[in-house]
């Protein structure tokens, strides 16, 4: 079996610039492609900063989404019994991060 490896850069694998949404606030940062021209880059940054109110930085900032707008359901056959997956073990720091994220989503009403 022969494999061909092409070493060309992907247009989607470019470096990005970290741009703060608000000057001086390094907590909320957007990423803008570094290959954009200066005029396009400035126009995009201005547009993103003008519309910063549409971004959610945490689950607390997003109110509950009505199931009429979006809902995720599992397509399962009711005639088949559910099968429990094997428990996955994670490193303690990962387990803590998972527990924190699940707690945030429960409090925000994203999951039940």
PyMOL commands that place a pseudoatom at each C-alpha (Angstrom):
pseudoatom trace, name=CA, resn=UNK, resi=1, chain=A, elem=C, hetatm=0, pos=[0.000, 0.000, 0.000]
pseudoatom trace, name=CA, resn=UNK, resi=2, chain=A, elem=C, hetatm=0, pos=[1.351, 3.428, -0.938]
pseudoatom trace, name=CA, resn=UNK, resi=3, chain=A, elem=C, hetatm=0, pos=[0.518, 6.714, 0.778]
pseudoatom trace, name=CA, resn=UNK, resi=4, chain=A, elem=C, hetatm=0, pos=[0.972, 10.124, -0.728]
pseudoatom trace, name=CA, resn=UNK, resi=5, chain=A, elem=C, hetatm=0, pos=[1.741, 12.912, 1.698]
pseudoatom trace, name=CA, resn=UNK, resi=6, chain=A, elem=C, hetatm=0, pos=[1.295, 16.418, 0.366]
pseudoatom trace, name=CA, resn=UNK, resi=7, chain=A, elem=C, hetatm=0, pos=[3.014, 19.090, 2.427]
pseudoatom trace, name=CA, resn=UNK, resi=8, chain=A, elem=C, hetatm=0, pos=[0.940, 22.135, 1.547]
pseudoatom trace, name=CA, resn=UNK, resi=9, chain=A, elem=C, hetatm=0, pos=[-0.471, 24.443, 4.199]
pseudoatom trace, name=CA, resn=UNK, resi=10, chain=A, elem=C, hetatm=0, pos=[-4.205, 24.276, 4.644]
pseudoatom trace, name=CA, resn=UNK, resi=11, chain=A, elem=C, hetatm=0, pos=[-6.083, 27.573, 4.414]
pseudoatom trace, name=CA, resn=UNK, resi=12, chain=A, elem=C, hetatm=0, pos=[-7.913, 26.505, 7.588]
pseudoatom trace, name=CA, resn=UNK, resi=13, chain=A, elem=C, hetatm=0, pos=[-4.749, 25.816, 9.519]
pseudoatom trace, name=CA, resn=UNK, resi=14, chain=A, elem=C, hetatm=0, pos=[-3.372, 29.356, 9.686]
pseudoatom trace, name=CA, resn=UNK, resi=15, chain=A, elem=C, hetatm=0, pos=[-2.110, 31.255, 12.659]
pseudoatom trace, name=CA, resn=UNK, resi=16, chain=A, elem=C, hetatm=0, pos=[-4.602, 33.455, 14.459]
pseudoatom trace, name=CA, resn=UNK, resi=17, chain=A, elem=C, hetatm=0, pos=[-4.320, 36.751, 16.254]
pseudoatom trace, name=CA, resn=UNK, resi=18, chain=A, elem=C, hetatm=0, pos=[-5.752, 37.087, 19.752]
pseudoatom trace, name=CA, resn=UNK, resi=19, chain=A, elem=C, hetatm=0, pos=[-7.912, 40.229, 19.775]
pseudoatom trace, name=CA, resn=UNK, resi=20, chain=A, elem=C, hetatm=0, pos=[-9.482, 41.432, 23.039]
pseudoatom trace, name=CA, resn=UNK, resi=21, chain=A, elem=C, hetatm=0, pos=[-13.178, 42.262, 22.672]
pseudoatom trace, name=CA, resn=UNK, resi=22, chain=A, elem=C, hetatm=0, pos=[-12.648, 45.284, 24.914]
pseudoatom trace, name=CA, resn=UNK, resi=23, chain=A, elem=C, hetatm=0, pos=[-9.376, 47.130, 25.148]
pseudoatom trace, name=CA, resn=UNK, resi=24, chain=A, elem=C, hetatm=0, pos=[-7.467, 46.072, 28.248]
pseudoatom trace, name=CA, resn=UNK, resi=25, chain=A, elem=C, hetatm=0, pos=[-9.686, 43.034, 28.967]
pseudoatom trace, name=CA, resn=UNK, resi=26, chain=A, elem=C, hetatm=0, pos=[-7.572, 39.966, 28.201]
pseudoatom trace, name=CA, resn=UNK, resi=27, chain=A, elem=C, hetatm=0, pos=[-10.211, 37.594, 29.615]
pseudoatom trace, name=CA, resn=UNK, resi=28, chain=A, elem=C, hetatm=0, pos=[-12.527, 37.859, 26.611]
pseudoatom trace, name=CA, resn=UNK, resi=29, chain=A, elem=C, hetatm=0, pos=[-10.557, 37.315, 23.446]
pseudoatom trace, name=CA, resn=UNK, resi=30, chain=A, elem=C, hetatm=0, pos=[-11.572, 36.637, 19.851]
pseudoatom trace, name=CA, resn=UNK, resi=31, chain=A, elem=C, hetatm=0, pos=[-9.376, 34.964, 17.278]
pseudoatom trace, name=CA, resn=UNK, resi=32, chain=A, elem=C, hetatm=0, pos=[-8.889, 36.559, 13.883]
pseudoatom trace, name=CA, resn=UNK, resi=33, chain=A, elem=C, hetatm=0, pos=[-6.986, 34.980, 11.005]
pseudoatom trace, name=CA, resn=UNK, resi=34, chain=A, elem=C, hetatm=0, pos=[-3.495, 36.381, 10.585]
pseudoatom trace, name=CA, resn=UNK, resi=35, chain=A, elem=C, hetatm=0, pos=[-3.617, 36.095, 6.787]
pseudoatom trace, name=CA, resn=UNK, resi=36, chain=A, elem=C, hetatm=0, pos=[-6.305, 38.764, 6.379]
pseudoatom trace, name=CA, resn=UNK, resi=37, chain=A, elem=C, hetatm=0, pos=[-5.347, 42.051, 4.804]
pseudoatom trace, name=CA, resn=UNK, resi=38, chain=A, elem=C, hetatm=0, pos=[-5.054, 45.027, 7.162]
pseudoatom trace, name=CA, resn=UNK, resi=39, chain=A, elem=C, hetatm=0, pos=[-8.268, 46.662, 5.931]
pseudoatom trace, name=CA, resn=UNK, resi=40, chain=A, elem=C, hetatm=0, pos=[-10.251, 43.417, 6.222]
pseudoatom trace, name=CA, resn=UNK, resi=41, chain=A, elem=C, hetatm=0, pos=[-8.758, 42.713, 9.634]
pseudoatom trace, name=CA, resn=UNK, resi=42, chain=A, elem=C, hetatm=0, pos=[-9.684, 46.139, 11.000]
pseudoatom trace, name=CA, resn=UNK, resi=43, chain=A, elem=C, hetatm=0, pos=[-13.180, 45.928, 9.508]
pseudoatom trace, name=CA, resn=UNK, resi=44, chain=A, elem=C, hetatm=0, pos=[-13.735, 42.487, 11.036]
pseudoatom trace, name=CA, resn=UNK, resi=45, chain=A, elem=C, hetatm=0, pos=[-12.435, 43.531, 14.462]
pseudoatom trace, name=CA, resn=UNK, resi=46, chain=A, elem=C, hetatm=0, pos=[-14.640, 46.634, 14.426]
pseudoatom trace, name=CA, resn=UNK, resi=47, chain=A, elem=C, hetatm=0, pos=[-17.658, 44.540, 13.422]
pseudoatom trace, name=CA, resn=UNK, resi=48, chain=A, elem=C, hetatm=0, pos=[-17.011, 41.968, 16.160]
pseudoatom trace, name=CA, resn=UNK, resi=49, chain=A, elem=C, hetatm=0, pos=[-16.518, 44.640, 18.823]
pseudoatom trace, name=CA, resn=UNK, resi=50, chain=A, elem=C, hetatm=0, pos=[-19.690, 46.464, 17.732]
pseudoatom trace, name=CA, resn=UNK, resi=51, chain=A, elem=C, hetatm=0, pos=[-21.625, 43.211, 18.091]
pseudoatom trace, name=CA, resn=UNK, resi=52, chain=A, elem=C, hetatm=0, pos=[-19.978, 41.906, 21.255]
pseudoatom trace, name=CA, resn=UNK, resi=53, chain=A, elem=C, hetatm=0, pos=[-23.378, 41.595, 22.959]
pseudoatom trace, name=CA, resn=UNK, resi=54, chain=A, elem=C, hetatm=0, pos=[-24.212, 38.493, 20.875]
pseudoatom trace, name=CA, resn=UNK, resi=55, chain=A, elem=C, hetatm=0, pos=[-21.320, 36.446, 22.305]
pseudoatom trace, name=CA, resn=UNK, resi=56, chain=A, elem=C, hetatm=0, pos=[-21.822, 34.250, 25.364]
pseudoatom trace, name=CA, resn=UNK, resi=57, chain=A, elem=C, hetatm=0, pos=[-18.698, 33.643, 27.400]
pseudoatom trace, name=CA, resn=UNK, resi=58, chain=A, elem=C, hetatm=0, pos=[-20.245, 31.241, 29.893]
pseudoatom trace, name=CA, resn=UNK, resi=59, chain=A, elem=C, hetatm=0, pos=[-23.359, 29.143, 30.333]
pseudoatom trace, name=CA, resn=UNK, resi=60, chain=A, elem=C, hetatm=0, pos=[-24.668, 31.641, 32.885]
pseudoatom trace, name=CA, resn=UNK, resi=61, chain=A, elem=C, hetatm=0, pos=[-24.870, 34.313, 30.180]
pseudoatom trace, name=CA, resn=UNK, resi=62, chain=A, elem=C, hetatm=0, pos=[-27.211, 32.241, 28.025]
pseudoatom trace, name=CA, resn=UNK, resi=63, chain=A, elem=C, hetatm=0, pos=[-30.763, 32.030, 29.311]
pseudoatom trace, name=CA, resn=UNK, resi=64, chain=A, elem=C, hetatm=0, pos=[-32.639, 28.768, 28.848]
pseudoatom trace, name=CA, resn=UNK, resi=65, chain=A, elem=C, hetatm=0, pos=[-33.316, 27.914, 25.245]
pseudoatom trace, name=CA, resn=UNK, resi=66, chain=A, elem=C, hetatm=0, pos=[-36.919, 27.015, 24.521]
pseudoatom trace, name=CA, resn=UNK, resi=67, chain=A, elem=C, hetatm=0, pos=[-37.380, 23.439, 23.271]
pseudoatom trace, name=CA, resn=UNK, resi=68, chain=A, elem=C, hetatm=0, pos=[-39.425, 24.984, 20.442]
pseudoatom trace, name=CA, resn=UNK, resi=69, chain=A, elem=C, hetatm=0, pos=[-36.208, 26.555, 19.160]
pseudoatom trace, name=CA, resn=UNK, resi=70, chain=A, elem=C, hetatm=0, pos=[-33.827, 23.663, 19.673]
pseudoatom trace, name=CA, resn=UNK, resi=71, chain=A, elem=C, hetatm=0, pos=[-33.863, 20.313, 21.383]
pseudoatom trace, name=CA, resn=UNK, resi=72, chain=A, elem=C, hetatm=0, pos=[-31.558, 17.310, 21.182]
pseudoatom trace, name=CA, resn=UNK, resi=73, chain=A, elem=C, hetatm=0, pos=[-33.155, 13.890, 21.288]
pseudoatom trace, name=CA, resn=UNK, resi=74, chain=A, elem=C, hetatm=0, pos=[-31.555, 10.508, 20.954]
pseudoatom trace, name=CA, resn=UNK, resi=75, chain=A, elem=C, hetatm=0, pos=[-32.967, 8.365, 18.187]
pseudoatom trace, name=CA, resn=UNK, resi=76, chain=A, elem=C, hetatm=0, pos=[-33.318, 5.025, 19.965]
pseudoatom trace, name=CA, resn=UNK, resi=77, chain=A, elem=C, hetatm=0, pos=[-35.409, 1.969, 19.290]
pseudoatom trace, name=CA, resn=UNK, resi=78, chain=A, elem=C, hetatm=0, pos=[-37.901, 1.643, 22.182]
pseudoatom trace, name=CA, resn=UNK, resi=79, chain=A, elem=C, hetatm=0, pos=[-38.065, -2.120, 21.562]
pseudoatom trace, name=CA, resn=UNK, resi=80, chain=A, elem=C, hetatm=0, pos=[-34.415, -2.557, 22.556]
pseudoatom trace, name=CA, resn=UNK, resi=81, chain=A, elem=C, hetatm=0, pos=[-33.223, -2.323, 26.151]
pseudoatom trace, name=CA, resn=UNK, resi=82, chain=A, elem=C, hetatm=0, pos=[-30.714, 0.396, 27.001]
pseudoatom trace, name=CA, resn=UNK, resi=83, chain=A, elem=C, hetatm=0, pos=[-27.106, -0.685, 27.442]
pseudoatom trace, name=CA, resn=UNK, resi=84, chain=A, elem=C, hetatm=0, pos=[-24.927, 0.971, 30.052]
pseudoatom trace, name=CA, resn=UNK, resi=85, chain=A, elem=C, hetatm=0, pos=[-21.534, 2.039, 28.773]
pseudoatom trace, name=CA, resn=UNK, resi=86, chain=A, elem=C, hetatm=0, pos=[-18.384, 1.125, 30.621]
pseudoatom trace, name=CA, resn=UNK, resi=87, chain=A, elem=C, hetatm=0, pos=[-17.349, 3.795, 33.147]
pseudoatom trace, name=CA, resn=UNK, resi=88, chain=A, elem=C, hetatm=0, pos=[-14.429, 5.839, 31.905]
pseudoatom trace, name=CA, resn=UNK, resi=89, chain=A, elem=C, hetatm=0, pos=[-11.651, 6.729, 34.311]
pseudoatom trace, name=CA, resn=UNK, resi=90, chain=A, elem=C, hetatm=0, pos=[-10.063, 10.146, 34.079]
pseudoatom trace, name=CA, resn=UNK, resi=91, chain=A, elem=C, hetatm=0, pos=[-7.160, 11.761, 35.885]
pseudoatom trace, name=CA, resn=UNK, resi=92, chain=A, elem=C, hetatm=0, pos=[-8.315, 13.577, 39.062]
pseudoatom trace, name=CA, resn=UNK, resi=93, chain=A, elem=C, hetatm=0, pos=[-7.818, 17.077, 37.612]
pseudoatom trace, name=CA, resn=UNK, resi=94, chain=A, elem=C, hetatm=0, pos=[-9.837, 16.147, 34.520]
pseudoatom trace, name=CA, resn=UNK, resi=95, chain=A, elem=C, hetatm=0, pos=[-12.546, 14.556, 36.645]
pseudoatom trace, name=CA, resn=UNK, resi=96, chain=A, elem=C, hetatm=0, pos=[-12.826, 17.771, 38.663]
pseudoatom trace, name=CA, resn=UNK, resi=97, chain=A, elem=C, hetatm=0, pos=[-13.041, 19.902, 35.498]
pseudoatom trace, name=CA, resn=UNK, resi=98, chain=A, elem=C, hetatm=0, pos=[-15.754, 17.590, 34.113]
pseudoatom trace, name=CA, resn=UNK, resi=99, chain=A, elem=C, hetatm=0, pos=[-17.730, 17.801, 37.358]
pseudoatom trace, name=CA, resn=UNK, resi=100, chain=A, elem=C, hetatm=0, pos=[-17.510, 21.631, 37.338]
pseudoatom trace, name=CA, resn=UNK, resi=101, chain=A, elem=C, hetatm=0, pos=[-18.724, 21.880, 33.734]
pseudoatom trace, name=CA, resn=UNK, resi=102, chain=A, elem=C, hetatm=0, pos=[-21.599, 19.456, 34.350]
pseudoatom trace, name=CA, resn=UNK, resi=103, chain=A, elem=C, hetatm=0, pos=[-22.567, 21.452, 37.447]
pseudoatom trace, name=CA, resn=UNK, resi=104, chain=A, elem=C, hetatm=0, pos=[-22.583, 24.694, 35.439]
pseudoatom trace, name=CA, resn=UNK, resi=105, chain=A, elem=C, hetatm=0, pos=[-24.785, 23.159, 32.730]
pseudoatom trace, name=CA, resn=UNK, resi=106, chain=A, elem=C, hetatm=0, pos=[-27.201, 21.750, 35.328]
pseudoatom trace, name=CA, resn=UNK, resi=107, chain=A, elem=C, hetatm=0, pos=[-27.503, 25.139, 37.046]
pseudoatom trace, name=CA, resn=UNK, resi=108, chain=A, elem=C, hetatm=0, pos=[-28.032, 26.901, 33.697]
pseudoatom trace, name=CA, resn=UNK, resi=109, chain=A, elem=C, hetatm=0, pos=[-30.762, 24.387, 32.771]
pseudoatom trace, name=CA, resn=UNK, resi=110, chain=A, elem=C, hetatm=0, pos=[-28.957, 23.132, 29.673]
pseudoatom trace, name=CA, resn=UNK, resi=111, chain=A, elem=C, hetatm=0, pos=[-29.074, 19.508, 30.810]
pseudoatom trace, name=CA, resn=UNK, resi=112, chain=A, elem=C, hetatm=0, pos=[-31.184, 17.516, 33.220]
for i in range(1, 112): cmd.bond("trace and resi %d" % i, "trace and resi %d" % (i + 1))
show_as sticks, trace
zoom trace
